[in-house]
Amino acid sequence: MAVTKTTFGTLRDGREAHLYTITTSAGSSVTLTDFGATLVKALVPDSLGRMEDVALGFDSVDLYEQDLGDFGAICGRVANRLSRASLPLDRRVYPLTANDGTNCLHSGVAAFHHKLWDAEIVGENSVRFTVFTPDGEGGFPGDLAASVIYTFSPENVLSLDYEAVAGGSNTVANLTNHTYWNLDGATFGSVLDHSIRIHASRFTPINEHTVPDGRLLPVKGAFDLRAYRPLREGVQSKDEQIALVNGYDHNFVLDGYDGRTMFKAVDLKAAVSGRRMEVWTTMPGIQVYTGNHFDRIPGKGGMRYNRYGGVALETQFFPDAPHHPAWPQPYVKAGETQRSRTEFRFFVD
């Protein structure tokens, strides 16, 4: 195992971004950048042992800086949507920046994926990224120091250990990774023939503003993914929820959540390459998003990413949770630390 550091280009403000590549003795690797604490590449073997990148993204840092879809980035301080661009906390309502219709998405102007994080190589197979956001940035209350440690093991397990430390006042944190996966390869073209299984008996339906409407409904039809089903079946169904966003962009309520224990949330299987991926987490929900908005996005190697070119599997607190007090909450009390862990485990059939 080894970690190497190289340059990745210059940001608009003149600062330099870097790449960190963790490589196993078998030749698998993951490549990260300090801009957005972003996963840039994930090279893992197929059923014939051939290494291929399975993470959608870009060849240059300037495309990441253009914010074409949060590819591979760490989203925060609050990932996903907050309705009416507002945050209720401690009997106050804080106005935020609306950047998704009437919603605040991925924290708007204060988004972590717009920031250059501090980076530190930790041992032979880990990199720690840290970032600070002050009280009032983007409208959010309270200082917050956040970190994520990416670790890649010889067994092809990519682990993300998150910490969010509140300063002198109460605040919120909901950190996730926004990689779009295509297990047949980042230049393959579509994930509709991937099969998915989600360990969730309920989901949070959305309204016309694409935020949860407050209900926790039993999964059925296109949303009953408790046994393997091709993504194509759901995406091309007549389900009203699917029609709202032209595919999946929904939070599933994970069955194994207890606030402490790692459990399996998702199984994903490729149609061609024989690759499989398991997602394990300590978080209560996972957002499944099938790249419904992709429209000739300039990707790696001259590839153009079109609709359904990848699937994001974002472990999280439920979207808009602060507006639904009965749900698990992303609050971090003054001086306390919120911790979570997510793993992406790669296999071949």
N, C-alpha and C positions, 0 to 999 in steps of 0.2 A: 504494500500500500504506500502511496505517496501523494502529496499535494504540491502542485506547481502553480506559480503565479505569473501571469503575463498581462500586458496592457490590452485594453479593449477599445481605446479611443478617447476622444476629448468631448466633454459635454459643452453645451452652449455657453456656460459661464466660465469655461476655461479649465475646470477641474478634470482630472484624468480618472477614467473608470478602469477597473481591472477585472481579469478573469481568474478564477480559482478552479483547477481541475483535480478531482480526486480519482485516482486510477487504481484498480485492483490488479493483482498479479495475473489474473486471467484476461485482462484487457478491457473489462467493463469500466465505465467512467461516468461521472457527472461533472458538468461544468457550470459554475455559478458566477454571477457578477455582483459587485457591490452596489451597482445602480439598481435600486429596488429590491436588494437581496434576492435576486432573480435566478431561477433555474433556467439556464440557457440550453443545455444539452443533457441527454441521458442515453448513453450508449449501452445497450444490453443485448444479449444473444437471442437469436431466434432458434427454432427447433433444430436447425442444421449448424448452429454455433456461429452464425454470421452476426457481427455486431452492426447495429443500426440505431440511429438517433430516434427516440420515440416521443420527444417533447417538441411541440411546435414553438417557433420563435424566429429570431432574426440573426443575420450575420454581422450586424454592426450596432453599436450602442446608440447611434442617432435614431434608428428606427424604434428602439425601446423608448427613447426620450419623446418620440412623437405620440406616445400613448395610443397605440392602435388596438388595444384590447387587453391590457394587463397580462400579457403572455408571460407565464412563469413567475410572476412577481409575488412578493408578500404584500397582501392588502391589509390596511389598517389606517388609523387606529381602530376604526370600526369598518370591517368588511361588509359587503353587501349593502342593502338599502335601508335607509331610515325614512319613513314616510313623512310627507309635508316638510321635508328638510328641517327636522326638529328633533331634539333630544330631551326627553323628560328625565330629570335627575334631582333628587332631594327637594321636591316640591317646586322646582323651577323648570321652565321649558327654555332650552337654549336654541336659538335660531342658527341654522347651518347653511351651507351653500347648496343650492339646488343645481344638480348637473345631470339629472336623469328625469326629465319631465319635472314633476313637483317633488321628486325624491332627492336625497343626498346619497350618492352611490360611492362606496369605497372611500368615504370621507372627503370627497370633493377636492378643494384646493389644498387640503392638508394631507392628501393621500401619501402613504408610505412608499408606494411604487414610483413616486416622482422624486424621491430623495436618494442621495448618495449616502449609503450606510458606511459606518466604520467596520473594518473587517480584520479578523485575526485567525491565522491558521492554528488549529488546536490539535496537536498530536499528528498522527500519520493519516487520518481519514476523516477529519472534521474541520469545518470552518464556521466561526461564530461571526454573525453580523449584528450590529447594535445601532440604534437610532433613538433620538430624543425629539419629542414634540412638546412645546411649551403650552402652558395655560392660555387658552384663547385662540390658538391657531385653528383656523377654519371654523371657529365658533365653539370648539369643544372645550369643556371645563377641565382644569387640572393639568399639571405636568405629568408626563408619562415617558418612562424609559422602556424601550422594547428591545428584545433580542430574539434571534432564532439561530440555533445551531443545526447545520446540515451535517449529517454523518452518513457515509456510504460504506457498507460492510462488504467483505469478500463474498458474502452470500447474496449480493445484489439487493440489499435492503437499504432504501433511502429513508432515513429518519429525520424528522424535523421536531426539535424541542423548542417550544415557545415560552418566553417569559415577558410579562408586562408588569412593571413596577410603578405604582402610583406615588406621586409626590405628596405634598402637604394637604391635599384635598381629595375628595372622592372623585372618581372618574370612570371611564368605560374603556374596554378593550375587547376586540373581537378580531383575532389575527387568523389569516388563512393563506394558503398557497394557491395561486391561480394558474397552474400549468394546464395547458390543453394537451391531452394525451392522444396519440394515435399509435397503437401497439404494432401496427403494420409498417410504421415508419413515418417520420415527419413530412415526407414528400409523397406519401401514398395517395392522399386525396380525400378519403371519406372514412368515417367511423360508423356509418349506418349498419354495416354488417358485423360490427363488434357485438358480442353478447354480454349482457350485464345482469348481475344479481345484486340486489340491495337488501340488506338485513333491516328492513323497516316495514312495520305494519300500518304506519300512518304517514301522512304528509300534510304540508301547510298549503292549501289552495290559495291562489293569488286573485287579486281583483284587476280591474282594467288599468290600474296604475302600476301593475306588476309587483305589488307588495302583498304579503299575506293578509287575508281578510279576517283573521282571528280564529278560524276554525282549525281543528286537528281532525282530519277525516281519515277513515280507514282506506287503505289503498284498494283500488279496483280498476279494471280495464287497463288502460295504458300505464297506470301508476302501480299496478301490482307486479313488482319486479322481484318478488321473493324467490322465484326460480328463474334460471337463466332465460332471457329473451333477447332477440336482436333489437338494438336501438331503433332500427328501421320500423318495427311494428308499432312502437309508440309514436315516433315522430310523424309517421304517415297515417295515424289514426284520425278519427273524427272527433276525438275528445275535445270538449270546449276549452279545457285548460291548456291543452297543447296548441289549439288555434290562437289563443291569446298572444303567444310569443313565438309561434312557428316552430315549436319543438319543446324540448325540456329546458326550463329555467326555473326549477322548483327545489324547495327544501324538503328533504325526507327526514322524518323523526326516527332516529335510530333506536332499535330495540335494546341494544346492549348497554345503554348509557346508565352509569351510576355516579358520575362525577369524579371517579378515581381510576377505574380499571381500563386498561387497553382492551379493545374488542374489535372484531372484524366488522367493517361497515359495508364493504363493496368487493365483489369479484368482477373482473373485466377480462374478457377473452377476445383475442384478435381472430379475424376470419381466415387469414392467410398464413401469417408468420409462425403460428403456434405459441406466441407469447401470451402469458397471463399476468395480471397484476391484481394484488389484493391491497385494499386500503384498510388500515387499522388505525384506531384513534381513541382518544379519551373524551371527545366532544359529543354534544347531544344531537347534532344535525349535520347533514351534508347537502350542499347545493350541487345538483346535476345540471350542467349547462352544455348544450350540444353545438355551440358556436353558431347560433341561429342568425347572427348579424354579419357573418363573414361575407365579404364581397370583394374578391380579388385583392386581398391584403398581401403586400409583397413580403413573402417569407424566405426561408432558407433556400440557398442554391437556386435562386430564380423561381422558386415555387410561388404560385398564387393561391392563397388560402380562401376557399369558398365555403359556403354554408355547409355545416356538418363535417368540416375537415378535422375536428378534434373534439374531445369531450373533457370538460373541466369537472373535477370532483373535489369540491371545496368543503373541508371539515370546518364546523363553525357553530356558534350560537345561532339560533333561528334568526332570519332576517326580520328587522323591525322589532326585535324582542323588547326593547324598553317601552314600547307602546302596548305591550301585552304582559302585564305583571305576573300572570300565572305561569309563564314560560321560564325556563332557565335563563338567568340574566348575566350580561357581560360586565357587571359592575365590579370595580376594583376599589376597595376602601383605601383611604389615605394611609400611606406607609406600607401597604400590603402588596403581595406579589401574586399574580395569576399565572398559573402554569398549565400547559397542555402539551400533548405529543401526538404526532401523526406519522405513520409509516406507509411507504409505498414499497411493496414487496414484489419482486419480479421473478417469474418462473417461465418454464417452457413445457408444453405438452409433448 
